[in-house]
Amino acid sequence: ELKAPAVGKAIPTVANVTQGEVVKFVAEATAKMSAAGLTVLIEGREATVNHIPTPHRFALTLSDTAVIGQRRAAQRLMASAKKVFEAANVQEPKGEDIAAVLKMLVSYM
């Protein structure tokens, strides 16, 4: 349940404690890989990857940041729907069954 709200709430605390070590490791590893002639692409939050030294940097942006929240809501709904089908021992739910379960879950929100 790494995407559960309880885990999400703890991420900033854990990141505060470990982020420096992770960034240092990534910076050292990418330097070694680059020296060996490899091209390295690092993806992550801008505030984190800004600590990785590189002459090359770009950022992907969204014209509508509401999409991020919508994506997260959809992930949580689908995870809940998956649990419903697993509890009912349904291996391959049909489209109409998925729609019905999602509608039921949204009504609880």
Order of alpha helices (4+ residues) and beta strands (2+ residues): alpha-alpha-alpha-alpha
